[in-house]
Amino acid sequence: MDIAKIVVFQAGNEEYGVPIENVISIEKLDDINVIPNMPYYMKGVVKVRGELIPALDTNYILYQKNTNVSDDIKLIVIQSSELSVALIVQEAKEILDIQEEQLKSIAVGAFQATKYFVAVASLEERLITIIDPNQFVSSLEGIALVKDEIINHQS
């Protein structure tokens, strides 16, 4: 596992990280255009650099609680193998260098069921769960519907 830099964000009371090579940008949450009949975790679409991107509520995906919109709310736009998505996060905290020896594999039952948690970065006072963006997006129920809807709205 060779993660050099991760973008750290907060969801619930926990810290998560995604590899920086999957991050397109970090944006301020301005305006979400709601699309009816989309999966529960998709709050709508946002326009980033002229492209419509689904906005996914990470708090809802991970904890089944809606993110409370405030000035701290950010969008981390990531590229997965399936499509680009904007993760709605409580706070995009920082970009961290992670050393190989700081990464611990996850062998706990609940984490094994959640395939997109690939490791935990164990730092002095913190634990940061590393998310694989490709597995994260592909694990979402109804992601094919979201992909089709985005394509239809762009044409």
Helices and strands as residue ranges (DSSP letters): E 5-11, E 14-19, G 20-22, E 23-28, E 42-48, E 51-57, H 58-63, E 74-79, E 84-89, E 91-97, G 100-102, E 103-104, H 109-113, E 117-122, E 127-131, H 133-138, H 143-154
